[in-house]
Amino acid sequence: MPREVLEYLRPVNGIIVDACLGGGGHARSIIEALVASDEGRRNRDSPAGRERPPAHDGGGQGRGRRSFGLLGIDRDPEAVASAQRQLGDFDYVEIVHANYTDLPALVRELGFAPVTGVLFDFGASLHQLLSGPRGFAIDADGPIDMRFDQTADVPSARDLIRRSSERTLRDWFRTYGEEPMSGRVARVIYERRREMETTGDLVRAVRDAVPARFARKALARVFQALRIVTNHEIENIRRGLAGALEVLVPTGRLVALSYHSLEDKEVKQLLRAGRTVGKLRVLTPKPILPGAVEVARNFRARSARLRAAEVIS
Ligand SMILES: C[S@@+](CC[C@H](N)C(=O)[O-])C[C@H]1O[C@@H](n2cnc3c(N)ncnc32)[C@H](O)[C@@H]1O
């Protein structure tokens, strides 16, 4: 939803944080809008209509204080490398490999202020979802990894499956996958846990556990649940959103794109709580959904939900 992201994020000044940089698709349009609006302002402000030199302290490389530009964060080193290739030529862009739960510390350490917008585009990127070696893909065989950061010393989805009880597996599939046949799926996976090496093994276990006509949906839900658990996604979303509110200045905007109900629920709760205490003005009383054209062009967009709010104080 690139148009809607720009409309609600309103990147016209200050620092915009793209907390889920991925391949840098949104980041590119944000930085273009930011720079264009600033050039427009400078041309308007100059009596002769001529551009004056940038009034920003910082830009390009360097770690000094910065008051204008885009800070892009991703937990996946591959995404960071790809975004660096895509955005490397832009001034005013800083890309860091980090968890967005560390947003307040990052902003402080990098000396970035004022933060006038934060974008979250939750979940996994299409690139991650389709890549066999990452372990997120149902249709491409690979290790059952599913870590966003494969360089981190944290357990993979396979490690978690091996060390979990049948009951824990069932709870995960029920809670994080909303899988109606979580008990059956958990039983088969638990019985085979020691031989479970590849996503192909996982797919066969799920297919053996449920009737064929439910298999595709069950697979999507089981993979989603394992990905969420492996990456502590719901807890991170909660912490990331709270961190964004800590750094945003008054009139700053928070925009979040969710792809399933558990993500959306976290955003909705945060916006509601912020409104109740008078901290936020909710800009989207109902979530904004993608249009038919976008859904036809991009299959993943069909489940997207955008919510946005403005900081009051
Ligand atoms: C849906 S993709 C983002 C796509 C991107 N906005 C674009 O336009 O190309 C989500 C990204 O968030 C990253 N991610 C997930 N959890 C994260 C976290 N806790 N901290 C930082 N990045 C995270 C993933 O690695 C993935 O690259």
PDBQT file of the ligand as one rigid body, heavy atoms in Angstrom, charges set to zero:
ROOT
HETATM    1  C1  LIG A 401       7.213  -7.221   5.224  1.00  0.00    +0.000 C 
HETATM    2  S1  LIG A 401       8.943  -7.113   5.263  1.00  0.00    +0.000 S 
HETATM    3  C2  LIG A 401       9.262  -5.435   4.922  1.00  0.00    +0.000 C 
HETATM    4  C3  LIG A 401       9.200  -5.064   3.465  1.00  0.00    +0.000 C 
HETATM    5  C4  LIG A 401       9.674  -3.642   3.230  1.00  0.00    +0.000 C 
HETATM    6  N1  LIG A 401       8.907  -2.671   3.986  1.00  0.00    +0.000 N 
HETATM    7  C5  LIG A 401       9.709  -3.258   1.774  1.00  0.00    +0.000 C 
HETATM    8  O1  LIG A 401       9.054  -2.270   1.412  1.00  0.00    +0.000 OA
HETATM    9  O2  LIG A 401      10.417  -3.920   1.010  1.00  0.00    +0.000 OA
HETATM   10  C6  LIG A 401       9.279  -7.176   6.980  1.00  0.00    +0.000 C 
HETATM   11  C7  LIG A 401      10.751  -7.033   7.340  1.00  0.00    +0.000 C 
HETATM   12  O3  LIG A 401      10.817  -6.817   8.756  1.00  0.00    +0.000 OA
HETATM   13  C8  LIG A 401      11.965  -7.479   9.245  1.00  0.00    +0.000 C 
HETATM   14  N2  LIG A 401      11.751  -7.704  10.680  1.00  0.00    +0.000 N 
HETATM   15  C9  LIG A 401      10.914  -8.585  11.270  1.00  0.00    +0.000 A 
HETATM   16  N3  LIG A 401      10.998  -8.465  12.607  1.00  0.00    +0.000 NA
HETATM   17  C10 LIG A 401      11.892  -7.483  12.860  1.00  0.00    +0.000 A 
HETATM   18  C11 LIG A 401      12.388  -6.902  14.061  1.00  0.00    +0.000 A 
HETATM   19  N4  LIG A 401      11.968  -7.301  15.263  1.00  0.00    +0.000 N 
HETATM   20  N5  LIG A 401      13.299  -5.898  13.949  1.00  0.00    +0.000 NA
HETATM   21  C12 LIG A 401      13.713  -5.456  12.728  1.00  0.00    +0.000 A 
HETATM   22  N6  LIG A 401      13.283  -5.996  11.566  1.00  0.00    +0.000 NA
HETATM   23  C13 LIG A 401      12.382  -6.983  11.637  1.00  0.00    +0.000 A 
HETATM   24  C14 LIG A 401      12.045  -8.745   8.423  1.00  0.00    +0.000 C 
HETATM   25  O4  LIG A 401      13.361  -9.249   8.413  1.00  0.00    +0.000 OA
HETATM   26  C15 LIG A 401      11.594  -8.259   7.037  1.00  0.00    +0.000 C 
HETATM   27  O5  LIG A 401      12.684  -7.918   6.230  1.00  0.00    +0.000 OA
ENDROOT
TORSDOF 0
